[in-house]
Structures are given as C-alpha cells and as structure tokens.
Amino acid sequence: MKRMLAAVLATTLISGWFAAPAQANDGVGPTIHVFYEETDGYVSWFPSPSIYLFDDDGVRKGEVILNGEVVNTFVNNDPMFPKDYPQGPVDMTIRAYDMAGNISEYHRRVVVDQDTPTVTLAPANNTVVRGWIYASVTSIRDYSGMGSLTSAIVKGDYNVTTRKAPWRIALNTRKVADGKHAIFYAVDDKAGHSVYAERAIWVDNTAPTISLAKAPRAGKVSKTFAVTAKAADRWGVAKVQLLVNGKVVKTDTKAGYTFKINPKKYGKKFTVRLRAYDRAGNVTYTVTRTYRR
C-alpha cells in the first residue's frame, strides 16, 4: 500500500536525480522521503523501504548507514539493504548529497527483519461452516511479528484488512451458495514479507430435516416407550437429541436415532421434542408432544 503512495510521488521526487548541474547554491541539502513497506520503523533487504531524494540543484548520491557503517551508496531506487545484514534493532541514517555539495540526513532507530513468516491459519482445511465465521492467524513464527492480515471468501466479497490483534476477520458465508468455497489469506509481517494461502471450506447454511418416524400419539402413557427420529442433511447429521420438558436428556450420533422414555421419571405430565444438528451447527426441531401418566 505504501509503495503505491510512494510511486505516486516518485515522478516528482526522483526528478532531482536528473536536474541540471547546480547553478546557484541554496545552502540546503536534498529533501529525504522514506516510506516503510508495512509498519513504520521495520526494514528488510526485500521488500526494502522506498527512499526518495529531491533537490533543486540535483542529487548527486545517497547513502544508507547502519550503526555508523555505510552499507549502500545509491543513485536510484534499487533495494537499499544488504541481504545478509543481521536481524535486530539498528541506528539507520540516510545521507543525501546534492550537486552543490550540501548534505542532509534522516535518522531513525529501526528493526531489521529478514525472515518470511510461518503461520497457522483457521479455519482448518475442508471445515464445514455456516453464517459468520472468522478467518484468523492462530500462531506466527517471525522475528518482527504480525503487521497485517487480509482475507475474503474467494468470489464472495471484497478483501478486508486488519492491522491489530486479535488477528481475525469476520466473513459472512451467507453471501455465497452452499457448497465448496475457498478463503484467501494474505499475511504480512511488520517488515513487509508476505505469505499467501487459501483454505477450502464447505458452506452449509441449510438446516437439517427431522421428523418423528415412530412415537406414541400425544396423550396418556403408562409404560416405557420408544421415540424414533428420521434426520437428514446434505453434509451430514452430527447428532440428534431428545428433550424432555425442554431439557436434553439423551443424545444419539448414529442413524436410527431411537430413544426410550420412562414416564415415571418425568412426573404426571411432560413434553417430548427432538432436535437435529448438522455438521455446520444448523439445528431443526420437531413438533412438541405432550404426554400424561
């Protein structure tokens, strides 16, 4: 992003490199503009900060000085930092010379980070999801740490970027049809190193179906009886639960979904209802039946 801003200014700022030889010494050194790739004060050999020098008398050269040592002399906008420079905090000076011999300097304490981040992402590949979900970075191994996270459901919505913890972005799966989709991730560390990834997801915003396949009609019961449910879902039924008087008393995860009910446990009058969850967490209830002893 900052490189784009720098590019807009480049036409004006870099013109100092091609200015005519000095005609009148204004006594002022070149103007120095430094644009950091991701987070202010973090640098790398690539992507390195964009450095632009401008002077009415013309710019002769620039120098990058780290901890008092000149590590690069430049006359254009090539990468400014040596690839093998050690990681860690350093004192950085950008020194610029114009054609008239005037000198200016930019001083800044910066952190050098040469590593590409290694990250763990969520949700896991091929997770079944519904509704609003979070695309997140759950762990990162990197010298400088997280700078930004950008994510979106591919072909589902615009990219969204966050630059602060917790490193997660809310995505609305209802903007795409049920079925297989992908989440796009772009992770930048503070120095601007990028990692790109995609994770497959299965979107399921359709609730399962459930019905009472076998159960006594509402009314009087005196003995233990069975209730059997028929449940189905495109992506699979996770579980069916028996609710007596509104409370879950049994759970079944295998098709067949049969429950036995002893009326003596639940008083002279009680209600029975079943509910089914699919793998994404959508839920459907049967009608409620009321029984008496």
LINHUFEN-V742775 format. One record per pair of residues at least 24 apart in sequence whose C-alpha atoms are under 7 Angstrom apart, sorted by the first residue. I is the first residue (numbers start at 1). GAP is how many residues later the second one is. D is the distance in Angstrom with one decimal. If there is no record, write none. Layout:
BEGIN
[[I	GAP	D] [I	GAP	D]]
END
This chain:
BEGIN
[[2	33	6.5] [2	34	6.9] [2	35	5.9] [3	34	6.5] [6	29	6.7] [13	39	6.0] [13	40	6.1] [13	41	5.2] [14	38	6.2] [14	39	6.3] [14	40	6.2] [15	39	6.9] [16	37	6.8] [16	38	4.5] [16	39	5.2] [16	40	6.4] [16	42	4.7] [16	43	5.5] [17	41	5.6] [17	42	5.0] [18	40	6.5] [19	38	6.6] [19	39	4.6] [20	38	6.4] [21	36	6.4] [21	37	6.5] [21	78	6.4] [22	35	4.6] [22	36	6.7] [22	77	5.7] [22	78	5.7] [25	75	5.8] [27	75	6.3] [28	74	6.0] [29	68	6.5] [29	69	6.2] [29	73	4.6] [29	74	4.5] [29	75	4.7] [30	24	5.3] [30	25	4.6] [30	29	6.8] [30	66	6.0] [30	67	6.6] [30	68	6.0] [30	73	6.9] [30	74	5.9] [31	24	6.3] [32	74	6.8] [37	154	6.5] [37	155	5.3] [38	109	6.5] [38	152	5.5] [38	153	5.8] [38	154	4.8] [39	108	6.4] [39	151	5.0] [39	152	6.4] [41	69	4.7] [41	70	6.4] [42	68	5.6] [42	69	4.9] [42	70	6.1] [42	148	6.0] [42	149	4.8] [43	67	6.9] [43	68	6.1] [43	69	5.0] [43	70	6.2] [43	148	5.0] [44	37	6.6] [44	68	5.6] [44	69	5.4] [44	70	5.4] [44	147	6.0] [45	34	6.4] [45	35	6.7] [45	36	4.5] [45	37	5.7] [45	38	5.1] [45	69	6.8] [46	33	6.7] [47	145	6.3] [47	146	6.8] [48	31	5.7] [48	32	6.3] [48	33	6.7] [51	26	6.8] [55	43	6.6] [57	41	6.4] [57	42	5.9] [57	43	6.6] [58	40	5.6] [58	41	5.5] [59	38	6.0] [59	39	4.2] [59	40	5.8] [60	37	5.5] [60	38	5.0] [60	39	5.3] [61	35	6.0] [61	36	5.5] [62	33	5.6] [62	34	4.4] [62	35	6.3] [63	31	5.7] [63	32	5.1] [63	33	6.5] [64	29	6.1] [64	30	4.9] [64	31	6.6] [65	27	5.7] [65	28	5.0] [65	29	6.3] [66	24	6.3] [66	25	5.6] [66	26	4.7] [66	27	6.5] [67	24	5.0] [67	25	6.5] [87	25	4.8] [87	26	5.2] [87	27	6.4] [88	24	5.1] [88	25	6.8] [113	30	6.1] [113	31	6.1] [113	78	6.1] [115	27	6.5] [115	28	6.7] [116	26	6.9] [116	77	5.5] [116	78	6.8] [117	24	5.8] [117	25	4.8] [117	72	6.6] [117	78	6.9] [118	24	6.6] [125	74	5.1] [125	75	5.2] [125	76	6.4] [126	74	5.0] [126	75	4.6] [126	76	6.2] [127	74	5.1] [127	75	6.1] [128	73	6.0] [128	74	4.6] [128	75	5.9] [128	76	6.7] [128	151	6.5] [128	152	5.3] [129	72	6.9] [129	73	6.1] [129	74	5.1] [129	75	6.0] [129	151	4.9] [130	43	6.1] [130	73	5.7] [130	74	5.3] [130	75	5.1] [130	150	5.7] [131	41	5.9] [131	42	5.3] [131	43	5.8] [131	74	6.5] [132	38	6.4] [132	39	5.5] [132	40	4.5] [132	41	6.0] [133	37	5.6] [133	38	5.3] [133	39	6.5] [134	34	5.9] [134	35	5.3] [134	36	4.6] [134	37	6.0] [135	33	5.4] [135	34	5.2] [135	35	6.5] [136	31	5.6] [136	32	4.0] [136	33	6.3] [137	30	5.6] [137	31	6.5] [144	45	6.5] [144	46	5.7] [144	47	6.9] [145	44	5.5] [145	45	6.1] [146	42	6.4] [146	43	4.4] [146	44	5.8] [147	41	5.4] [147	42	4.4] [147	43	4.2] [148	39	6.0] [148	40	5.2] [148	41	6.7] [149	37	5.8] [149	38	4.8] [149	39	6.6] [150	35	5.8] [150	36	5.0] [150	37	6.5] [151	32	6.9] [151	33	5.3] [151	34	4.7] [151	35	6.4] [152	31	5.8] [152	32	5.5] [153	29	5.9] [153	30	4.5] [153	31	6.2] [154	28	5.6] [154	29	5.8] [154	30	6.2] [173	30	6.6] [174	31	7.0] [178	25	4.9] [178	26	5.1] [178	27	6.4] [179	24	5.1] [179	25	6.7] [204	76	6.2] [206	76	7.0] [207	75	4.9] [207	76	5.7] [207	77	6.2] [208	24	5.7] [208	25	4.6] [208	68	6.7] [208	69	6.7] [208	70	6.0] [208	74	6.9] [208	75	6.5] [208	76	6.1] [209	24	6.5] [209	75	6.5] [210	66	6.4] [210	74	6.7] [210	75	7.0] [210	76	6.4] [211	75	5.9] [218	71	5.4] [218	72	5.3] [218	73	5.5] [219	71	6.6] [219	72	4.8] [219	73	5.9] [220	71	5.6] [220	72	4.6] [220	73	5.5] [221	70	6.6] [221	71	6.1] [221	72	5.3] [222	41	6.7] [222	71	5.5] [223	39	6.6] [223	40	6.6] [224	36	6.6] [224	37	5.4] [224	38	4.3] [224	39	6.3] [225	35	5.6] [225	36	5.4] [225	37	6.7] [226	32	6.7] [226	33	5.5] [226	34	4.3] [226	35	6.2] [227	31	5.7] [227	32	5.2] [227	33	6.3] [228	28	6.9] [228	29	5.7] [228	30	4.3] [228	31	6.3] [229	27	6.9] [229	28	5.4] [229	29	6.5] [231	45	6.8] [233	45	6.5] [235	44	6.7] [236	42	5.8] [236	43	6.0] [237	40	6.0] [237	41	4.2] [237	42	6.0] [238	39	5.5] [238	40	4.8] [238	41	5.0] [239	37	5.9] [239	38	5.5] [240	34	6.9] [240	35	5.6] [240	36	4.4] [240	37	6.4] [241	33	5.6] [241	34	5.4] [241	35	6.5] [242	31	6.2] [242	32	4.8] [242	33	6.9] [243	29	5.8] [243	30	5.1] [243	31	5.9] [244	26	6.8] [244	27	5.5] [244	28	4.8] [244	29	6.5] [245	25	5.7] [245	26	4.9] [245	27	6.5] [263	30	6.8] [268	24	5.4] [268	25	5.0] [269	24	6.6]]
END
